[in-house]
Amino acid sequence: MPLCASEISRPAAQEGFDRSVAAAASSAYPAMPRRPARPLFTPQLARVALSSTLAAFDEELFDEPLVERRFVWGRFFIISDPDGIRRVMQDNVDNYPRIDVLHRVFAFTAGTGMLAAEGELWRRHRRLLNPTLDHRAVLADLPVFVELSEKLAEHLAQLRPGEAINIGEIFTHLITAMTGRVFAADDRAIDPVLYRLGQYPGKYRLRDFVRLTSGRRARQDKIAEFLPLIDRLIAARRRPDYAGPRDLLWRVATARDRDGDMGLSDAEIRDEVLTLGATAATPLRVFPWFWYLLAAHPAIEARLHAELDSVLGGRAPNAEDLPRLVYLRQIVDETLRLYPPAPTMLRSAVAEDVVCGRKVPRGAVVGVFPWIVHRHRRLWRDPDRFDPDRFTPDQVAARSRYAYLPFAIGPHVCIGASLALVEIMIAVAVLAQRYRFRLVPDRAIEPIAWTNLHPKGGIHMTVEPRAGVPHAA
């Protein structure tokens, strides 16, 4: 049964608060920004939030299930109650479109991509595109993920002993290669485009929020550079005599639904390719955090190694192995809880509504923040601690599904979630059989975010071969 604000006990919350304060003071707890003790004033909030949204989240937000703040520009509701999240993200989703700035930033060429469209247009696109990234389509690319992970393992073997690397930069190459193969099979011309789209939209600026056109024009100029290649690749896949691989671009270009829908127009396809390219890397940003957490928790690392050795015995993973890598999946889920790739979701209320007994007026901004929900003291025990056993089947069954949303939730759940999880598990299963990653000492690690979460300045590590581990030829 979903947790309602009226059902949450204050003593439990206070106990959670005490644990969280202890967590922040203890080096045994993973990195997180310092939380303001009290809400920030508007000038402070604007300055801090544009640098990193996480640093603007004050203590009250991790304690109260629904918080209302009033600003000069209007009312703002931060909702962490699972019942409230369900209301906004699922049951009354059409009343809560994305805020205007997201529509403007992700409008691309025609404003029809899944991050810009709403209502029936969005539903039609989602209906057409769901099969392009369903489980069957994802598993078809699994051998490619193994191949690319093996290539990264060979690259790591060439490092000098003790050589420090920025783990995020190393995995950016793997992410781009995986994404490129999913999108366009063996055509590597797409890779530079996907790499640059993976950095989009970058850091938000104040002008993004005040409807100035200069910021949008600059972004559109950058996007325009990608269009000739995208148009060429799509045109090739739409030809009647196309005999190439049925990659993601082909599946998008030829998408039809059971009702005989004529598919997407050229402009709609272009927007969706740009949207998918700009978001494909987002879930994979978990890689640096995964290796960071594993390095900081040797007992958990040893338990993972034991599972990999037992299930795989040094060989490459296949589709049948994934359900057997139970503890690996728990570690992935817990990493995504502590470091959700997209830590903020902002919506605006089209009409007046009631959420958890609170009236939400028309025009109010509503925030559902996975960073807060996943560390909320009333939803998780000792929430800032890294504990993969939170995701054993009995623990998952006892928790509201709206308390965990690393890929969003409801109709707008990330279309690439299944793909991302397979990519993550394959890469880790290949690399963790061969290597341990060790943190370079005396390096500060600070998560920062607006659109996407990332470590400020990167996470620097060294790579050690695992001794005595067999590797199948």
Contacts in CASP RR format, 6 or more apart in sequence:
PFRMAT RR
TARGET T0000
AUTHOR 0000-0000-0000
METHOD contacts of the structure
MODEL  1
MPLCASEISRPAAQEGFDRSVAAAASSAYPAMPRRPARPLFTPQLARVAL
SSTLAAFDEELFDEPLVERRFVWGRFFIISDPDGIRRVMQDNVDNYPRID
VLHRVFAFTAGTGMLAAEGELWRRHRRLLNPTLDHRAVLADLPVFVELSE
KLAEHLAQLRPGEAINIGEIFTHLITAMTGRVFAADDRAIDPVLYRLGQY
PGKYRLRDFVRLTSGRRARQDKIAEFLPLIDRLIAARRRPDYAGPRDLLW
RVATARDRDGDMGLSDAEIRDEVLTLGATAATPLRVFPWFWYLLAAHPAI
EARLHAELDSVLGGRAPNAEDLPRLVYLRQIVDETLRLYPPAPTMLRSAV
AEDVVCGRKVPRGAVVGVFPWIVHRHRRLWRDPDRFDPDRFTPDQVAARS
RYAYLPFAIGPHVCIGASLALVEIMIAVAVLAQRYRFRLVPDRAIEPIAW
TNLHPKGGIHMTVEPRAGVPHAA
1 400 0 8 1.000
2 81 0 8 1.000
2 82 0 8 1.000
2 83 0 8 1.000
2 84 0 8 1.000
2 86 0 8 1.000
2 400 0 8 1.000
2 402 0 8 1.000
3 65 0 8 1.000
3 81 0 8 1.000
3 82 0 8 1.000
3 83 0 8 1.000
3 378 0 8 1.000
3 379 0 8 1.000
3 400 0 8 1.000
3 403 0 8 1.000
4 65 0 8 1.000
4 81 0 8 1.000
4 83 0 8 1.000
4 356 0 8 1.000
5 65 0 8 1.000
5 66 0 8 1.000
5 81 0 8 1.000
5 83 0 8 1.000
5 356 0 8 1.000
8 65 0 8 1.000
8 378 0 8 1.000
12 378 0 8 1.000
13 63 0 8 1.000
13 377 0 8 1.000
13 378 0 8 1.000
16 377 0 8 1.000
16 378 0 8 1.000
16 381 0 8 1.000
16 382 0 8 1.000
16 383 0 8 1.000
17 59 0 8 1.000
17 62 0 8 1.000
17 63 0 8 1.000
17 377 0 8 1.000
19 377 0 8 1.000
19 381 0 8 1.000
19 382 0 8 1.000
19 383 0 8 1.000
19 384 0 8 1.000
20 62 0 8 1.000
20 375 0 8 1.000
20 377 0 8 1.000
20 382 0 8 1.000
20 383 0 8 1.000
20 384 0 8 1.000
23 29 0 8 1.000
23 382 0 8 1.000
23 383 0 8 1.000
23 384 0 8 1.000
23 385 0 8 1.000
24 32 0 8 1.000
24 34 0 8 1.000
24 35 0 8 1.000
24 384 0 8 1.000
29 384 0 8 1.000
29 385 0 8 1.000
29 386 0 8 1.000
30 292 0 8 1.000
30 293 0 8 1.000
30 296 0 8 1.000
30 338 0 8 1.000
30 384 0 8 1.000
30 386 0 8 1.000
31 292 0 8 1.000
31 445 0 8 1.000
31 446 0 8 1.000
31 447 0 8 1.000
31 455 0 8 1.000
32 54 0 8 1.000
32 375 0 8 1.000
32 384 0 8 1.000
32 447 0 8 1.000
33 52 0 8 1.000
33 54 0 8 1.000
33 55 0 8 1.000
33 446 0 8 1.000
33 447 0 8 1.000
33 448 0 8 1.000
34 55 0 8 1.000
35 57 0 8 1.000
35 58 0 8 1.000
35 59 0 8 1.000
35 62 0 8 1.000
36 55 0 8 1.000
36 56 0 8 1.000
36 57 0 8 1.000
36 58 0 8 1.000
36 59 0 8 1.000
37 58 0 8 1.000
37 59 0 8 1.000
38 58 0 8 1.000
38 59 0 8 1.000
38 60 0 8 1.000
39 45 0 8 1.000
39 58 0 8 1.000
39 60 0 8 1.000
39 69 0 8 1.000
40 48 0 8 1.000
40 56 0 8 1.000
40 58 0 8 1.000
42 71 0 8 1.000
42 72 0 8 1.000
45 56 0 8 1.000
46 206 0 8 1.000
48 55 0 8 1.000
48 56 0 8 1.000
49 55 0 8 1.000
49 56 0 8 1.000
49 450 0 8 1.000
50 203 0 8 1.000
50 204 0 8 1.000
50 205 0 8 1.000
50 206 0 8 1.000
50 450 0 8 1.000
51 448 0 8 1.000
52 448 0 8 1.000
52 449 0 8 1.000
52 450 0 8 1.000
52 456 0 8 1.000
53 343 0 8 1.000
53 344 0 8 1.000
53 369 0 8 1.000
53 371 0 8 1.000
53 449 0 8 1.000
53 450 0 8 1.000
54 343 0 8 1.000
54 371 0 8 1.000
54 447 0 8 1.000
54 448 0 8 1.000
54 449 0 8 1.000
54 453 0 8 1.000
55 448 0 8 1.000
57 369 0 8 1.000
57 371 0 8 1.000
57 372 0 8 1.000
60 67 0 8 1.000
61 67 0 8 1.000
61 78 0 8 1.000
61 80 0 8 1.000
61 369 0 8 1.000
61 372 0 8 1.000
62 372 0 8 1.000
62 375 0 8 1.000
62 376 0 8 1.000
62 377 0 8 1.000
62 383 0 8 1.000
63 376 0 8 1.000
63 377 0 8 1.000
63 378 0 8 1.000
64 80 0 8 1.000
65 79 0 8 1.000
65 80 0 8 1.000
65 81 0 8 1.000
65 356 0 8 1.000
65 376 0 8 1.000
65 378 0 8 1.000
66 77 0 8 1.000
66 78 0 8 1.000
66 79 0 8 1.000
66 80 0 8 1.000
66 81 0 8 1.000
66 84 0 8 1.000
66 355 0 8 1.000
66 356 0 8 1.000
66 358 0 8 1.000
67 77 0 8 1.000
67 78 0 8 1.000
68 75 0 8 1.000
68 76 0 8 1.000
68 77 0 8 1.000
68 78 0 8 1.000
68 358 0 8 1.000
69 75 0 8 1.000
69 76 0 8 1.000
69 77 0 8 1.000
69 78 0 8 1.000
70 76 0 8 1.000
74 363 0 8 1.000
74 364 0 8 1.000
74 365 0 8 1.000
75 361 0 8 1.000
75 363 0 8 1.000
75 364 0 8 1.000
75 365 0 8 1.000
76 364 0 8 1.000
76 365 0 8 1.000
76 366 0 8 1.000
76 367 0 8 1.000
77 355 0 8 1.000
77 358 0 8 1.000
77 360 0 8 1.000
77 364 0 8 1.000
77 365 0 8 1.000
77 366 0 8 1.000
77 367 0 8 1.000
78 367 0 8 1.000
78 369 0 8 1.000
78 372 0 8 1.000
79 85 0 8 1.000
79 88 0 8 1.000
79 355 0 8 1.000
79 356 0 8 1.000
79 366 0 8 1.000
79 367 0 8 1.000
79 368 0 8 1.000
80 368 0 8 1.000
80 369 0 8 1.000
80 372 0 8 1.000
80 373 0 8 1.000
80 376 0 8 1.000
80 378 0 8 1.000
80 379 0 8 1.000
81 356 0 8 1.000
82 379 0 8 1.000
82 400 0 8 1.000
82 401 0 8 1.000
82 402 0 8 1.000
82 403 0 8 1.000
83 356 0 8 1.000
83 400 0 8 1.000
83 402 0 8 1.000
84 355 0 8 1.000
84 356 0 8 1.000
84 402 0 8 1.000
85 368 0 8 1.000
85 373 0 8 1.000
85 402 0 8 1.000
85 405 0 8 1.000
85 409 0 8 1.000
86 402 0 8 1.000
87 353 0 8 1.000
87 355 0 8 1.000
87 356 0 8 1.000
88 96 0 8 1.000
88 347 0 8 1.000
88 355 0 8 1.000
88 366 0 8 1.000
88 368 0 8 1.000
89 96 0 8 1.000
89 345 0 8 1.000
89 368 0 8 1.000
89 402 0 8 1.000
89 405 0 8 1.000
89 408 0 8 1.000
89 409 0 8 1.000
89 410 0 8 1.000
89 412 0 8 1.000
90 402 0 8 1.000
90 409 0 8 1.000
90 410 0 8 1.000
90 411 0 8 1.000
92 353 0 8 1.000
93 410 0 8 1.000
93 411 0 8 1.000
93 412 0 8 1.000
94 118 0 8 1.000
94 119 0 8 1.000
94 350 0 8 1.000
95 349 0 8 1.000
95 350 0 8 1.000
95 351 0 8 1.000
95 353 0 8 1.000
96 347 0 8 1.000
96 348 0 8 1.000
96 349 0 8 1.000
96 350 0 8 1.000
96 366 0 8 1.000
97 103 0 8 1.000
97 118 0 8 1.000
97 119 0 8 1.000
97 347 0 8 1.000
97 348 0 8 1.000
97 350 0 8 1.000
98 115 0 8 1.000
98 118 0 8 1.000
98 346 0 8 1.000
98 347 0 8 1.000
98 348 0 8 1.000
99 346 0 8 1.000
99 347 0 8 1.000
99 348 0 8 1.000
99 365 0 8 1.000
100 211 0 8 1.000
100 348 0 8 1.000
101 204 0 8 1.000
101 208 0 8 1.000
101 209 0 8 1.000
102 115 0 8 1.000
102 116 0 8 1.000
102 346 0 8 1.000
103 111 0 8 1.000
103 116 0 8 1.000
104 208 0 8 1.000
104 211 0 8 1.000
104 216 0 8 1.000
105 201 0 8 1.000
105 204 0 8 1.000
105 208 0 8 1.000
105 216 0 8 1.000
105 219 0 8 1.000
106 113 0 8 1.000
106 115 0 8 1.000
106 116 0 8 1.000
106 201 0 8 1.000
106 275 0 8 1.000
106 278 0 8 1.000
107 116 0 8 1.000
107 216 0 8 1.000
108 116 0 8 1.000
108 220 0 8 1.000
108 223 0 8 1.000
108 270 0 8 1.000
108 271 0 8 1.000
108 274 0 8 1.000
108 275 0 8 1.000
109 223 0 8 1.000
109 227 0 8 1.000
109 267 0 8 1.000
109 270 0 8 1.000
109 271 0 8 1.000
109 274 0 8 1.000
110 267 0 8 1.000
110 268 0 8 1.000
110 270 0 8 1.000
110 271 0 8 1.000
111 117 0 8 1.000
111 271 0 8 1.000
112 121 0 8 1.000
112 125 0 8 1.000
112 267 0 8 1.000
112 268 0 8 1.000
112 271 0 8 1.000
112 272 0 8 1.000
113 125 0 8 1.000
113 268 0 8 1.000
113 271 0 8 1.000
113 272 0 8 1.000
113 274 0 8 1.000
113 275 0 8 1.000
114 122 0 8 1.000
114 125 0 8 1.000
114 126 0 8 1.000
114 129 0 8 1.000
114 272 0 8 1.000
114 275 0 8 1.000
114 415 0 8 1.000
115 275 0 8 1.000
115 278 0 8 1.000
115 279 0 8 1.000
116 271 0 8 1.000
116 275 0 8 1.000
117 125 0 8 1.000
123 411 0 8 1.000
124 261 0 8 1.000
125 264 0 8 1.000
125 268 0 8 1.000
125 272 0 8 1.000
126 411 0 8 1.000
126 415 0 8 1.000
127 257 0 8 1.000
127 261 0 8 1.000
128 255 0 8 1.000
128 256 0 8 1.000
128 257 0 8 1.000
128 261 0 8 1.000
128 263 0 8 1.000
128 264 0 8 1.000
129 252 0 8 1.000
129 255 0 8 1.000
129 272 0 8 1.000
129 415 0 8 1.000
130 415 0 8 1.000
131 137 0 8 1.000
131 251 0 8 1.000
131 255 0 8 1.000
132 248 0 8 1.000
132 251 0 8 1.000
132 252 0 8 1.000
132 255 0 8 1.000
133 248 0 8 1.000
133 415 0 8 1.000
133 416 0 8 1.000
133 418 0 8 1.000
133 419 0 8 1.000
134 418 0 8 1.000
135 418 0 8 1.000
137 248 0 8 1.000
137 251 0 8 1.000
138 418 0 8 1.000
138 419 0 8 1.000
138 422 0 8 1.000
139 319 0 8 1.000
139 422 0 8 1.000
141 181 0 8 1.000
141 182 0 8 1.000
141 419 0 8 1.000
142 318 0 8 1.000
142 319 0 8 1.000
142 422 0 8 1.000
142 426 0 8 1.000
144 178 0 8 1.000
144 181 0 8 1.000
144 182 0 8 1.000
145 178 0 8 1.000
145 422 0 8 1.000
145 423 0 8 1.000
145 426 0 8 1.000
145 427 0 8 1.000
146 316 0 8 1.000
146 317 0 8 1.000
146 318 0 8 1.000
146 426 0 8 1.000
146 430 0 8 1.000
148 174 0 8 1.000
148 177 0 8 1.000
148 178 0 8 1.000
148 181 0 8 1.000
149 174 0 8 1.000
149 426 0 8 1.000
149 427 0 8 1.000
149 430 0 8 1.000
149 431 0 8 1.000
150 316 0 8 1.000
150 430 0 8 1.000
151 177 0 8 1.000
152 170 0 8 1.000
152 173 0 8 1.000
152 174 0 8 1.000
152 427 0 8 1.000
152 430 0 8 1.000
152 431 0 8 1.000
153 430 0 8 1.000
153 431 0 8 1.000
153 434 0 8 1.000
153 435 0 8 1.000
155 170 0 8 1.000
156 170 0 8 1.000
156 431 0 8 1.000
156 434 0 8 1.000
156 435 0 8 1.000
156 463 0 8 1.000
157 465 0 8 1.000
159 165 0 8 1.000
159 463 0 8 1.000
162 462 0 8 1.000
162 463 0 8 1.000
163 462 0 8 1.000
163 463 0 8 1.000
164 440 0 8 1.000
164 460 0 8 1.000
164 461 0 8 1.000
164 462 0 8 1.000
165 460 0 8 1.000
165 461 0 8 1.000
165 462 0 8 1.000
165 463 0 8 1.000
166 457 0 8 1.000
166 458 0 8 1.000
166 459 0 8 1.000
166 460 0 8 1.000
167 287 0 8 1.000
167 288 0 8 1.000
167 291 0 8 1.000
167 292 0 8 1.000
167 437 0 8 1.000
167 458 0 8 1.000
167 459 0 8 1.000
167 460 0 8 1.000
167 461 0 8 1.000
168 287 0 8 1.000
168 288 0 8 1.000
168 455 0 8 1.000
168 458 0 8 1.000
168 459 0 8 1.000
169 458 0 8 1.000
171 284 0 8 1.000
171 287 0 8 1.000
171 288 0 8 1.000
171 427 0 8 1.000
172 195 0 8 1.000
172 281 0 8 1.000
174 287 0 8 1.000
174 427 0 8 1.000
175 281 0 8 1.000
175 284 0 8 1.000
175 287 0 8 1.000
176 191 0 8 1.000
176 194 0 8 1.000
176 195 0 8 1.000
176 281 0 8 1.000
177 191 0 8 1.000
178 284 0 8 1.000
178 423 0 8 1.000
179 194 0 8 1.000
179 277 0 8 1.000
179 280 0 8 1.000
179 281 0 8 1.000
180 188 0 8 1.000
180 190 0 8 1.000
180 191 0 8 1.000
180 194 0 8 1.000
181 247 0 8 1.000
182 247 0 8 1.000
182 248 0 8 1.000
182 280 0 8 1.000
182 419 0 8 1.000
183 190 0 8 1.000
183 194 0 8 1.000
183 247 0 8 1.000
183 248 0 8 1.000
183 249 0 8 1.000
183 273 0 8 1.000
183 276 0 8 1.000
183 277 0 8 1.000
183 280 0 8 1.000
184 190 0 8 1.000
184 233 0 8 1.000
184 247 0 8 1.000
184 248 0 8 1.000
184 249 0 8 1.000
185 244 0 8 1.000
185 245 0 8 1.000
185 247 0 8 1.000
186 245 0 8 1.000
187 233 0 8 1.000
189 229 0 8 1.000
189 233 0 8 1.000
190 229 0 8 1.000
190 233 0 8 1.000
193 226 0 8 1.000
193 229 0 8 1.000
193 230 0 8 1.000
194 277 0 8 1.000
194 280 0 8 1.000
194 281 0 8 1.000
196 222 0 8 1.000
196 226 0 8 1.000
197 226 0 8 1.000
197 274 0 8 1.000
197 277 0 8 1.000
197 278 0 8 1.000
197 280 0 8 1.000
198 277 0 8 1.000
198 278 0 8 1.000
198 280 0 8 1.000
198 281 0 8 1.000
198 282 0 8 1.000
200 219 0 8 1.000
200 222 0 8 1.000
200 278 0 8 1.000
201 219 0 8 1.000
201 278 0 8 1.000
201 451 0 8 1.000
202 450 0 8 1.000
202 451 0 8 1.000
203 450 0 8 1.000
204 450 0 8 1.000
204 451 0 8 1.000
205 215 0 8 1.000
207 214 0 8 1.000
207 215 0 8 1.000
208 215 0 8 1.000
208 216 0 8 1.000
223 274 0 8 1.000
226 274 0 8 1.000
227 270 0 8 1.000
230 270 0 8 1.000
230 273 0 8 1.000
230 274 0 8 1.000
231 266 0 8 1.000
231 270 0 8 1.000
233 249 0 8 1.000
234 249 0 8 1.000
234 252 0 8 1.000
234 253 0 8 1.000
234 266 0 8 1.000
234 269 0 8 1.000
234 270 0 8 1.000
234 273 0 8 1.000
236 242 0 8 1.000
237 244 0 8 1.000
237 249 0 8 1.000
237 250 0 8 1.000
237 253 0 8 1.000
237 254 0 8 1.000
238 253 0 8 1.000
238 254 0 8 1.000
242 250 0 8 1.000
244 250 0 8 1.000
248 276 0 8 1.000
249 273 0 8 1.000
252 264 0 8 1.000
252 269 0 8 1.000
252 272 0 8 1.000
252 273 0 8 1.000
252 276 0 8 1.000
253 264 0 8 1.000
253 269 0 8 1.000
255 263 0 8 1.000
255 264 0 8 1.000
256 262 0 8 1.000
256 263 0 8 1.000
257 263 0 8 1.000
264 272 0 8 1.000
276 415 0 8 1.000
279 414 0 8 1.000
280 416 0 8 1.000
282 341 0 8 1.000
282 342 0 8 1.000
282 414 0 8 1.000
282 452 0 8 1.000
283 341 0 8 1.000
283 406 0 8 1.000
283 407 0 8 1.000
283 414 0 8 1.000
283 416 0 8 1.000
283 417 0 8 1.000
283 420 0 8 1.000
283 421 0 8 1.000
283 424 0 8 1.000
284 341 0 8 1.000
284 420 0 8 1.000
284 423 0 8 1.000
284 424 0 8 1.000
285 341 0 8 1.000
285 452 0 8 1.000
285 453 0 8 1.000
285 454 0 8 1.000
286 332 0 8 1.000
286 335 0 8 1.000
286 336 0 8 1.000
286 339 0 8 1.000
286 341 0 8 1.000
286 424 0 8 1.000
287 424 0 8 1.000
287 427 0 8 1.000
288 454 0 8 1.000
288 455 0 8 1.000
288 458 0 8 1.000
288 459 0 8 1.000
289 335 0 8 1.000
289 338 0 8 1.000
289 339 0 8 1.000
289 447 0 8 1.000
289 455 0 8 1.000
289 459 0 8 1.000
290 331 0 8 1.000
290 332 0 8 1.000
290 335 0 8 1.000
290 424 0 8 1.000
290 428 0 8 1.000
291 437 0 8 1.000
291 459 0 8 1.000
291 461 0 8 1.000
292 439 0 8 1.000
292 445 0 8 1.000
292 455 0 8 1.000
292 459 0 8 1.000
292 461 0 8 1.000
293 300 0 8 1.000
293 331 0 8 1.000
293 334 0 8 1.000
293 335 0 8 1.000
293 338 0 8 1.000
293 386 0 8 1.000
294 300 0 8 1.000
294 301 0 8 1.000
294 304 0 8 1.000
294 331 0 8 1.000
294 432 0 8 1.000
294 437 0 8 1.000
295 301 0 8 1.000
295 436 0 8 1.000
295 437 0 8 1.000
295 438 0 8 1.000
295 439 0 8 1.000
295 461 0 8 1.000
296 386 0 8 1.000
296 439 0 8 1.000
297 386 0 8 1.000
300 331 0 8 1.000
300 386 0 8 1.000
300 388 0 8 1.000
301 436 0 8 1.000
303 327 0 8 1.000
304 327 0 8 1.000
304 328 0 8 1.000
304 331 0 8 1.000
304 432 0 8 1.000
305 432 0 8 1.000
305 433 0 8 1.000
305 466 0 8 1.000
305 469 0 8 1.000
307 325 0 8 1.000
307 326 0 8 1.000
307 327 0 8 1.000
307 328 0 8 1.000
308 314 0 8 1.000
308 325 0 8 1.000
308 328 0 8 1.000
308 429 0 8 1.000
308 432 0 8 1.000
308 433 0 8 1.000
309 433 0 8 1.000
309 469 0 8 1.000
311 321 0 8 1.000
311 324 0 8 1.000
311 325 0 8 1.000
312 321 0 8 1.000
312 429 0 8 1.000
312 433 0 8 1.000
313 433 0 8 1.000
313 470 0 8 1.000
313 472 0 8 1.000
314 433 0 8 1.000
314 469 0 8 1.000
314 470 0 8 1.000
314 471 0 8 1.000
314 472 0 8 1.000
315 471 0 8 1.000
315 472 0 8 1.000
316 429 0 8 1.000
316 430 0 8 1.000
316 472 0 8 1.000
317 325 0 8 1.000
317 425 0 8 1.000
317 426 0 8 1.000
317 429 0 8 1.000
317 430 0 8 1.000
321 429 0 8 1.000
322 329 0 8 1.000
322 422 0 8 1.000
322 425 0 8 1.000
325 425 0 8 1.000
325 429 0 8 1.000
327 388 0 8 1.000
328 425 0 8 1.000
328 428 0 8 1.000
328 429 0 8 1.000
329 391 0 8 1.000
329 421 0 8 1.000
329 425 0 8 1.000
330 388 0 8 1.000
330 389 0 8 1.000
330 390 0 8 1.000
330 391 0 8 1.000
330 392 0 8 1.000
331 388 0 8 1.000
332 421 0 8 1.000
332 424 0 8 1.000
332 425 0 8 1.000
332 428 0 8 1.000
333 388 0 8 1.000
333 390 0 8 1.000
333 391 0 8 1.000
333 404 0 8 1.000
333 406 0 8 1.000
334 386 0 8 1.000
334 387 0 8 1.000
334 388 0 8 1.000
334 390 0 8 1.000
334 391 0 8 1.000
336 406 0 8 1.000
337 374 0 8 1.000
337 380 0 8 1.000
337 390 0 8 1.000
337 404 0 8 1.000
337 406 0 8 1.000
338 374 0 8 1.000
338 375 0 8 1.000
338 384 0 8 1.000
338 386 0 8 1.000
339 447 0 8 1.000
339 453 0 8 1.000
340 370 0 8 1.000
340 371 0 8 1.000
340 374 0 8 1.000
340 405 0 8 1.000
340 406 0 8 1.000
340 453 0 8 1.000
341 406 0 8 1.000
341 452 0 8 1.000
341 453 0 8 1.000
342 370 0 8 1.000
342 407 0 8 1.000
342 408 0 8 1.000
342 414 0 8 1.000
342 451 0 8 1.000
342 452 0 8 1.000
342 453 0 8 1.000
343 369 0 8 1.000
343 370 0 8 1.000
343 371 0 8 1.000
343 449 0 8 1.000
343 453 0 8 1.000
344 367 0 8 1.000
344 369 0 8 1.000
344 370 0 8 1.000
344 371 0 8 1.000
344 449 0 8 1.000
344 450 0 8 1.000
344 451 0 8 1.000
345 367 0 8 1.000
345 368 0 8 1.000
345 369 0 8 1.000
345 370 0 8 1.000
345 408 0 8 1.000
346 365 0 8 1.000
346 366 0 8 1.000
346 367 0 8 1.000
347 365 0 8 1.000
347 366 0 8 1.000
347 367 0 8 1.000
347 368 0 8 1.000
348 363 0 8 1.000
348 364 0 8 1.000
348 365 0 8 1.000
348 366 0 8 1.000
349 360 0 8 1.000
349 361 0 8 1.000
349 362 0 8 1.000
349 363 0 8 1.000
349 364 0 8 1.000
349 365 0 8 1.000
349 366 0 8 1.000
350 362 0 8 1.000
350 363 0 8 1.000
351 362 0 8 1.000
352 359 0 8 1.000
352 360 0 8 1.000
352 361 0 8 1.000
352 362 0 8 1.000
353 359 0 8 1.000
353 360 0 8 1.000
354 360 0 8 1.000
355 366 0 8 1.000
360 366 0 8 1.000
368 405 0 8 1.000
370 405 0 8 1.000
370 406 0 8 1.000
371 449 0 8 1.000
371 453 0 8 1.000
373 379 0 8 1.000
373 403 0 8 1.000
373 404 0 8 1.000
373 405 0 8 1.000
374 380 0 8 1.000
374 383 0 8 1.000
374 403 0 8 1.000
374 404 0 8 1.000
374 405 0 8 1.000
374 406 0 8 1.000
375 383 0 8 1.000
375 384 0 8 1.000
376 383 0 8 1.000
376 403 0 8 1.000
377 383 0 8 1.000
379 399 0 8 1.000
379 400 0 8 1.000
379 403 0 8 1.000
380 390 0 8 1.000
380 403 0 8 1.000
389 395 0 8 1.000
401 409 0 8 1.000
402 409 0 8 1.000
407 413 0 8 1.000
407 414 0 8 1.000
407 416 0 8 1.000
407 417 0 8 1.000
407 420 0 8 1.000
408 414 0 8 1.000
414 420 0 8 1.000
433 466 0 8 1.000
433 469 0 8 1.000
433 471 0 8 1.000
434 465 0 8 1.000
434 466 0 8 1.000
434 469 0 8 1.000
434 471 0 8 1.000
435 463 0 8 1.000
435 464 0 8 1.000
435 465 0 8 1.000
435 466 0 8 1.000
436 463 0 8 1.000
436 464 0 8 1.000
436 465 0 8 1.000
436 466 0 8 1.000
437 461 0 8 1.000
437 462 0 8 1.000
437 463 0 8 1.000
437 464 0 8 1.000
438 461 0 8 1.000
438 462 0 8 1.000
438 463 0 8 1.000
438 464 0 8 1.000
439 459 0 8 1.000
439 460 0 8 1.000
439 461 0 8 1.000
440 460 0 8 1.000
440 461 0 8 1.000
440 462 0 8 1.000
443 459 0 8 1.000
443 460 0 8 1.000
445 455 0 8 1.000
445 458 0 8 1.000
445 459 0 8 1.000
446 455 0 8 1.000
446 456 0 8 1.000
446 457 0 8 1.000
447 453 0 8 1.000
447 454 0 8 1.000
447 455 0 8 1.000
447 456 0 8 1.000
448 454 0 8 1.000
448 455 0 8 1.000
448 456 0 8 1.000
END
